[in-house]
Amino acid sequence: MQPAANLEDGTLLLTVNNRLARELHRRYDREQAVTGRRVWPTPDITPWSAWLRREYEQLLDSGFSHRVLLNSHQERLLWEQVVRGSQQGRGLLRAGAAARSAQQAWQLVHEWHLEKSQLQQQGSDETRLYLEWQDALQQRCRREHLITAAELPALLTEALREDRLAVPRQVELAGFDSLNPVQEQLFDVLREQGCAVGMAQPTPAGEAQRLALADPENELRMAASWAREFTTQHPETTVAVVSPALEERRNALQRIFSEVINPGALLPGHPQAPAFNLSLGQPLADFPLVAHLLMALRLCLNTPLELDAISTLLRSPFIGGHAGEWDRRAQLDFRLREDGLPRITRARLLSRAQAAAEFSNAHAPALLERLADLSAQLEQLPAEDSPNAWAGHLLSLMACLGWPGDQVLDSHEYQQAERLRRAVSEFATLGRVQQRMRLPEVLRRLTQLCEETVFQAETQTSRIQVLGALEAAGMQFDAVWLLGMDDQTWPPSPSPNPLLPTRLHRELGMPHASSE
């Protein structure tokens, strides 16, 4: 993919995702350095979603719009409130899943200019239920002067028509396989305003070779060996292994590529620069440093915790004091298991920890102090409070637990801890949508936020990239291995939004409407 020839003349380069924007920035800087330049202006290479937010902020500053933009967590909570507030929604067992589908449907409705009359004529009972939720959301947004991310392109289009936004001299699009109608409309208005809009041209394709292998495991090892040998023989090159089923095969990819490409990194005491980069992040809640904290915060509730969870916390290095008394905490865990209770409350855990003072090998004074401080802190908390106030309370509870522990965090753990603190700040913004919460809902919302936050640690750039099909859009490599491209995997199975008419998906050619 070749970006605009000159990015210093006011050209705006819009990319389909953040990864491509970072790659084009890196490539541009490298090209400038090769020419001998030591200083150069930063090019305007911006992801589509970030550009929409940037232009919205301009409209906010100029007074063209007074509506407050909801972030994704605020919008999800708003959809959940709408779903749970409807007559049919009260009986749903998975209101959160219905809210996610409604939020996705809302995005598609705006991207494809779907009229309410269209949906009413062709839709099923599910579509009519969605329309009821949509009406309720729109009324709430109008009443409270809120706007969602899905509405930004139309807002920008209106502002451009009224000359309320600066028009760039040229816009180039990178990584966009196709444009949806709302994007086409916005770019048409830019052209009418004198802006040249073009598509960054892909580089010529290389030679293709087809391999048939015995099984998926064999293919993974072959791909890893090929990537290692290619980059060894051609030291200045970068290669990609692209998998359309990256999420399902993540663990196998991580294991086999580590074994083949960088086996020394599996040994303790042998830290090495990453030999490959796996693009797929994981939910923040899946990492032990965060998972143990969320588990420990459940101790704040009056409900008992499973014995296995208590055992995990007693052995966790992320609870303060573990380094100095890990063996004593293990003995306490043993005594709790001897009790035979499958679930244990915070009060009973504190009581058993106090009773363990009689036995020198199970007395964990630091843990005892942590639990006592936690109980004292909980007694001072109000029954309900605003999300902003709860963010402060959560930080205090985390301090009582001594999170993230006494040991020195490695780079990945440090980034996870920082991302968790940001998640607490993001939780505070939910006050825009819901003014008061009780502790059980606070912990449920924080857990949900961590489960929906995809985290990937920042690492050094690697010459071997393992990517999903979407992440690879617009990227350029010296060689590519397309992994697992069998008839069961590619093209992927259709997955139209269940709240919108399937026939309408196919007629308009909407994403995931069909294999074609």
ZAVEXSE-769910 format. One line per 10 residues: their letters; for each residue x, y, z of C-alpha. Coordinates in Angstrom, 3 decimals, padded with zeros to 6 digits. Layout:
a	X/Y/Z  ...
% end
This chain:
mqpaanledg	000.000/000.000/000.000  001.558/003.283/-001.117  000.483/006.388/000.823  000.181/009.834/-000.684  003.336/010.979/-002.465  003.650/014.102/-000.336  002.128/014.229/003.137  003.546/017.666/003.920  001.190/019.591/001.638  -001.932/019.343/003.770
tllltvnnrl	-002.931/015.850/002.639  -004.983/013.878/005.146  -004.364/010.126/005.074  -007.275/008.227/006.623  -006.703/004.600/007.579  -009.190/001.848/008.251  -007.715/001.034/011.686  -005.134/002.099/014.274  -002.593/-000.567/013.338  -002.343/000.638/009.744
arelhrrydr	-002.005/004.258/010.909  000.933/003.298/013.162  002.553/001.301/010.353  002.246/004.138/007.817  003.636/006.607/010.359  006.600/004.300/010.969  007.165/003.766/007.253  006.993/007.488/006.514  009.472/008.329/009.287  011.853/005.659/008.036
eqavtgrrvw	011.682/007.038/004.499  012.453/010.541/005.748  015.427/009.308/007.765  016.797/007.423/004.756  016.861/010.674/002.758  019.119/012.200/005.429  016.529/014.479/007.035  016.832/014.958/010.787  013.601/016.928/011.312  010.314/016.801/009.403
ptpditpwsa	006.668/017.770/010.028  004.443/015.075/011.481  002.124/013.833/008.703  -001.621/013.747/009.242  -002.137/009.980/009.209  -005.260/009.285/011.242  -007.621/006.323/011.743  -011.174/006.919/010.510  -012.722/006.732/013.996  -010.141/009.118/015.500
wlrreyeqll	-010.682/011.614/012.668  -014.436/011.607/013.301  -013.855/012.412/016.985  -011.318/015.114/016.122  -013.723/016.877/013.762  -016.563/016.532/016.265  -014.441/018.336/018.865  -013.966/021.164/016.370  -017.736/021.442/016.005  -018.100/021.404/019.770
dsgfshrvll	-015.588/024.250/020.156  -017.247/026.304/017.420  -020.713/025.904/018.939  -022.147/024.054/015.934  -023.050/021.123/018.190  -023.824/021.041/021.901  -024.436/017.311/022.162  -022.103/015.247/024.351  -020.424/012.300/022.641  -020.894/009.002/024.474
nshqerllwe	-017.952/006.642/024.681  -018.554/002.962/023.935  -019.032/002.002/027.618  -021.519/004.792/028.226  -023.456/003.858/025.115  -023.545/000.178/026.090  -024.939/001.066/029.527  -027.537/003.311/027.899  -028.635/000.488/025.588  -028.873/-001.887/028.566
qvvrgsqqgr	-031.090/000.592/030.398  -033.312/000.905/027.329  -033.564/-002.871/026.908  -034.251/-003.558/030.591  -036.755/-000.710/030.681  -038.934/-002.183/027.920  -041.742/-004.590/028.635  -040.180/-007.415/026.586  -036.674/-006.637/027.844  -037.600/-007.273/031.469
gllragaaar	-038.083/-010.956/030.675  -034.809/-011.419/028.812  -032.264/-013.647/030.515  -029.368/-012.000/028.658  -030.278/-008.335/028.458  -026.589/-007.427/028.072  -026.273/-009.556/024.919  -029.452/-008.000/023.517  -028.003/-004.543/024.221  -024.828/-005.450/022.303
saqqawqlvh	-026.865/-006.572/019.294  -028.964/-003.398/019.479  -025.841/-001.238/019.587  -024.449/-003.023/016.513  -027.792/-002.663/014.731  -027.800/001.083/015.527  -024.366/001.358/013.884  -025.583/-000.446/010.751  -028.760/001.641/010.570  -026.657/004.801/010.347
ewhleksqlq	-023.955/003.395/008.074  -026.508/002.215/005.527  -029.133/004.977/005.871  -031.805/002.458/006.862  -035.203/004.092/007.194  -037.637/003.093/009.899  -040.288/002.357/007.251  -037.925/-000.114/005.532  -037.364/-001.976/008.753  -041.056/-002.013/009.634
qqgsdetrly	-042.046/-003.432/006.238  -039.415/-006.165/006.004  -038.648/-006.833/009.649  -039.676/-009.604/011.991  -040.880/-009.354/015.591  -037.210/-008.944/016.630  -036.839/-005.963/014.284  -039.984/-004.323/015.636  -038.655/-004.822/019.155  -035.400/-003.195/018.114
lewqdalqqr	-037.297/-000.221/016.673  -039.012/000.220/020.020  -035.603/000.294/021.717  -034.272/002.656/019.049  -037.111/005.121/019.664  -036.456/005.021/023.407  -032.727/005.632/022.883  -033.338/008.570/020.531  -035.753/010.170/022.983  -033.233/009.814/025.815
crrehlitaa	-030.423/011.266/023.671  -032.534/014.228/022.595  -033.639/014.902/026.158  -030.108/014.784/027.574  -028.289/016.240/024.515  -026.263/013.091/023.847  -024.815/011.769/020.602  -023.414/008.349/019.727  -020.385/007.529/017.584  -022.648/006.087/014.874
elpallteal	-024.170/009.562/014.311  -020.868/011.395/013.802  -020.480/010.919/010.008  -023.924/012.424/009.360  -023.132/015.320/011.715  -019.856/016.012/009.910  -021.589/015.823/006.526  -024.122/018.433/007.653  -021.362/020.683/009.004  -019.370/020.450/005.764
redrlavprq	-022.415/021.438/003.735  -022.788/024.503/005.938  -019.066/025.381/005.693  -018.549/024.861/009.425  -015.455/022.669/009.059  -012.096/023.262/007.407  -011.796/021.204/004.222  -008.446/019.493/003.612  -006.785/019.966/000.252  -006.594/016.237/-000.345
velagfdsln	-007.774/013.058/001.394  -006.377/009.622/000.687  -007.925/006.414/002.034  -005.773/003.471/003.058  -007.002/-000.051/003.822  -010.650/000.555/002.872  -011.782/-002.441/000.810  -015.160/-000.773/000.336  -017.080/002.215/001.643  -020.487/002.127/003.272
pvqeqlfdvl	-023.130/004.655/002.118  -022.577/007.144/004.937  -018.841/007.247/004.146  -019.507/007.677/000.438  -021.891/010.555/001.193  -019.350/012.308/003.416  -016.565/011.975/000.833  -018.903/013.186/-001.949  -019.542/016.351/000.071  -015.775/016.802/000.530
reqgcavgma	-015.347/016.571/-003.255  -018.092/019.164/-003.743  -016.116/021.451/-001.421  -013.034/021.129/-003.633  -011.201/018.347/-001.797  -009.516/015.653/-003.878  -010.437/012.237/-002.455  -008.524/009.192/-003.624  -007.743/005.632/-002.652  -004.156/004.711/-001.816
qptpageaqr	-003.110/002.192/-004.454  -002.070/-001.325/-003.429  001.336/-002.545/-004.506  001.511/-005.194/-007.257  000.812/-008.707/-006.043  003.606/-011.253/-005.742  003.685/-014.870/-006.831  001.202/-017.210/-005.164  001.858/-020.793/-004.170  -000.658/-023.284/-002.789
laladpenel	000.277/-025.862/-000.161  -001.844/-028.790/000.992  -000.854/-030.076/004.433  -001.986/-032.979/006.574  -003.566/-031.114/009.483  -003.765/-027.663/011.137  -000.947/-028.439/013.583  001.377/-029.359/010.718  000.474/-026.145/008.899  001.239/-024.021/011.973
rmaaswaref	004.687/-025.567/012.297  005.356/-025.195/008.582  004.303/-021.521/008.678  006.504/-020.823/011.710  009.500/-022.579/010.103  008.940/-020.687/006.855  008.788/-017.310/008.658  011.964/-018.078/010.612  013.912/-019.254/007.542  012.706/-016.407/005.295
ttqhpettva	013.693/-013.675/007.743  017.023/-015.406/008.430  017.879/-015.594/004.740  016.621/-012.044/004.045  017.603/-009.954/007.111  015.962/-006.712/005.964  012.533/-008.157/005.231  009.249/-008.390/007.132  006.771/-011.241/006.768  003.203/-011.836/007.882
vvspaleerr	001.217/-014.921/008.781  -002.452/-014.026/008.294  -005.157/-016.203/009.856  -008.905/-015.609/009.361  -009.479/-017.662/012.550  -006.887/-015.933/014.695  -009.032/-015.742/017.817  -009.841/-019.461/017.815  -006.225/-020.471/017.119  -004.484/-017.909/019.287
nalqrifsev	-003.171/-020.298/021.944  -001.877/-022.819/019.418  -000.222/-020.043/017.399  001.451/-018.598/020.480  002.721/-021.993/021.610  004.002/-023.306/018.283  005.546/-020.058/017.042  007.347/-019.693/020.387  008.668/-023.249/020.138  009.849/-022.869/016.539
inpgallpgh	010.975/-019.248/016.325  012.124/-018.313/019.814  012.514/-021.441/021.998  014.990/-019.731/024.352  012.294/-017.316/025.530  010.462/-020.264/027.152  013.326/-020.785/029.607  013.409/-018.821/032.872  016.107/-016.178/033.061  016.392/-015.814/029.294
pqapafnlsl	014.516/-012.618/028.390  014.806/-011.889/024.691  013.438/-009.391/022.237  010.191/-010.734/020.749  010.926/-012.781/017.622  007.332/-012.424/016.422  004.325/-010.270/017.214  000.830/-011.698/017.645  -001.641/-008.927/016.854  -004.665/-010.290/018.698
gqpladfplv	-005.192/-008.810/022.130  -007.061/-010.468/024.994  -009.772/-009.176/027.308  -008.120/-007.228/030.119  -010.030/-009.372/032.624  -008.237/-012.516/031.399  -004.800/-011.471/032.666  -003.978/-012.789/036.165  -002.983/-009.359/037.504  -006.457/-008.016/036.698
ahllmalrlc	-008.423/-011.241/037.219  -007.073/-011.627/040.766  -008.022/-008.034/041.604  -011.583/-008.474/040.311  -011.797/-011.686/042.306  -010.498/-009.965/045.452  -013.004/-007.127/045.069  -015.796/-009.719/045.237  -014.741/-010.171/048.867  -016.291/-006.740/049.428
lntpleldai	-019.768/-008.198/048.941  -021.692/-010.061/051.598  -021.976/-013.117/049.364  -019.516/-015.989/049.909  -016.700/-016.722/047.480  -015.879/-020.158/046.080  -013.089/-021.971/047.906  -011.044/-022.235/044.702  -011.224/-018.441/044.326  -010.112/-017.953/047.944
stllrspfig	-007.232/-020.348/047.287  -006.211/-018.347/044.214  -006.171/-015.118/046.239  -004.121/-016.645/049.052  -001.512/-017.728/046.508  -001.670/-014.575/044.368  001.507/-012.463/044.115  -000.705/-009.452/043.338  -002.133/-009.191/046.867  000.114/-007.179/049.183
ghagewdrra	002.429/-009.079/051.537  002.538/-012.289/049.503  006.297/-012.211/048.947  007.047/-012.292/052.661  004.480/-014.858/053.758  003.536/-016.960/050.749  004.289/-020.166/052.674  002.052/-019.114/055.597  -000.773/-018.236/053.236  -000.418/-021.661/051.627
qldfrlredg	-000.780/-023.244/055.071  -003.885/-021.140/055.717  -005.283/-022.317/052.395  -004.625/-025.920/053.516  -006.515/-025.368/056.784  -009.463/-023.809/054.952  -009.659/-026.857/052.720  -009.644/-029.081/055.790  -012.782/-027.256/056.951  -014.578/-028.659/053.899
lpritrarll	-016.707/-025.562/053.173  -017.184/-025.008/049.414  -017.801/-021.238/049.831  -016.375/-018.756/052.298  -017.374/-015.197/053.224  -014.943/-012.372/053.927  -015.926/-012.480/057.599  -015.137/-016.192/057.884  -011.827/-015.742/056.042  -010.882/-012.993/058.490
sraqaaaefs	-011.946/-015.150/061.434  -009.904/-018.142/060.239  -006.903/-015.903/059.586  -007.163/-014.568/063.159  -007.501/-018.087/064.578  -004.413/-019.168/062.615  -002.336/-016.943/064.881  -002.225/-019.947/067.227  -000.218/-021.873/064.632  003.063/-020.252/063.693
nahapaller	003.207/-021.900/060.287  -000.225/-020.536/059.220  -000.115/-017.075/060.792  -000.071/-014.442/058.017  -000.039/-011.047/059.767  000.201/-009.000/056.562  -002.843/-010.758/055.119  -004.701/-010.316/058.395  -003.968/-006.591/058.332  -005.129/-006.325/054.708
ladlsaqleq	-008.437/-008.039/055.472  -009.030/-005.906/058.576  -008.305/-002.697/056.633  -010.647/-003.831/053.856  -013.476/-004.476/056.320  -012.914/-001.104/058.000  -012.927/000.675/054.644  -016.161/-001.033/053.604  -017.905/000.132/056.778  -017.206/003.731/055.777
lpaedspnaw	-018.599/003.413/052.238  -022.074/004.765/051.450  -024.814/002.369/050.380  -024.895/004.068/046.972  -022.929/006.789/045.243  -022.129/008.267/041.845  -019.812/006.359/039.452  -017.290/009.184/039.770  -017.225/008.809/043.570  -017.119/005.019/043.266
aghllslmac	-013.954/005.312/041.161  -012.263/006.897/044.169  -013.688/004.245/046.497  -012.375/001.503/044.195  -008.864/002.936/044.309  -009.052/002.957/048.119  -010.178/-000.690/048.179  -007.355/-001.606/045.796  -004.892/000.071/048.172  -006.297/-001.935/051.096
lgwpgdqvld	-005.619/-005.117/049.145  -002.066/-004.005/048.392  -002.646/-004.456/044.670  -000.637/-004.971/042.471  001.603/-006.646/045.066  005.145/-006.285/046.346  007.126/-007.783/043.478  008.595/-005.770/040.616  006.200/-005.951/037.675  007.543/-006.876/034.280
sheyqqaerl	006.782/-004.635/031.285  003.569/-006.432/030.329  002.245/-006.504/033.900  003.044/-002.813/034.362  001.064/-001.978/031.206  -001.828/-004.136/032.435  -001.863/-002.303/035.785  -001.880/001.072/034.036  -004.683/-000.044/031.727  -006.722/-001.202/034.738
rravsefatl	-006.320/002.223/036.365  -007.525/003.796/033.123  -010.488/001.409/033.188  -011.402/002.736/036.643  -011.297/006.270/035.180  -013.496/005.120/032.290  -015.910/003.634/034.813  -016.210/007.090/036.390  -017.589/008.434/033.075  -020.673/006.204/033.416
grvqqrmrlp	-022.090/008.957/035.606  -023.143/010.661/032.374  -025.691/007.849/031.893  -026.450/006.637/035.431  -026.200/008.886/038.462  -026.265/006.402/041.352  -025.009/002.837/041.846  -024.673/000.321/044.642  -021.536/-001.713/045.242  -022.748/-004.979/043.592
evlrrltqlc	-023.559/-003.119/040.371  -020.273/-001.203/040.574  -018.274/-004.429/040.653  -020.418/-005.971/037.908  -019.927/-002.947/035.658  -016.191/-002.774/036.319  -015.848/-006.485/035.516  -017.875/-006.034/032.326  -015.713/-003.083/031.320  -012.546/-005.161/031.816
eetvfqaetq	-014.045/-008.056/029.861  -014.862/-005.762/026.937  -011.502/-003.956/026.985  -009.105/-005.690/024.593  -005.539/-005.311/025.830  -002.340/-005.894/023.920  000.969/-004.913/025.459  003.198/-002.579/023.491  006.277/-004.442/022.309  009.232/-003.827/020.074
tsriqvlgal	008.532/-004.026/016.349  009.087/-007.542/015.061  009.880/-008.641/011.521  007.395/-011.520/011.842  003.781/-010.432/012.278  000.890/-012.825/013.023  -002.348/-011.065/012.098  -006.047/-011.528/011.563  -007.602/-010.747/008.193  -008.975/-007.359/009.333
eaagmqfdav	-005.721/-006.292/011.033  -003.793/-007.069/007.834  -005.918/-004.703/005.710  -003.672/-002.233/003.895  -000.462/-003.578/005.423  002.591/-004.256/003.281  005.031/-007.141/003.720  007.779/-008.786/001.728  006.072/-012.165/002.011  002.758/-013.441/003.396
wllgmddqtw	001.492/-016.852/004.490  -002.297/-017.157/004.441  -003.022/-019.639/007.218  -005.876/-022.140/007.257  -007.584/-020.951/004.073  -009.727/-024.068/003.697  -013.359/-024.243/002.617  -014.530/-024.478/006.238  -012.784/-021.251/007.229  -012.778/-018.948/004.205
ppspspnpll	-015.008/-017.265/003.359  -016.334/-017.036/006.918  -019.902/-018.050/007.647  -022.529/-015.297/007.353  -023.439/-013.572/010.603  -026.056/-010.886/009.931  -027.333/-008.835/012.844  -030.302/-010.772/014.311  -032.319/-007.602/014.966  -032.299/-006.437/011.320
ptrlhrelgm	-033.999/-008.149/008.342  -031.724/-010.788/006.810  -033.100/-010.112/003.332  -032.185/-006.444/003.683  -028.645/-007.456/004.657  -028.283/-009.418/001.420  -029.986/-006.884/-000.854  -027.740/-004.044/000.295  -024.572/-006.109/000.517  -024.064/-005.297/004.182
phasse	-021.089/-006.748/006.092  -021.352/-010.462/007.027  -024.627/-010.779/005.091  -023.413/-013.751/003.058  -020.267/-015.664/002.150  -019.971/-013.632/-001.049
% end
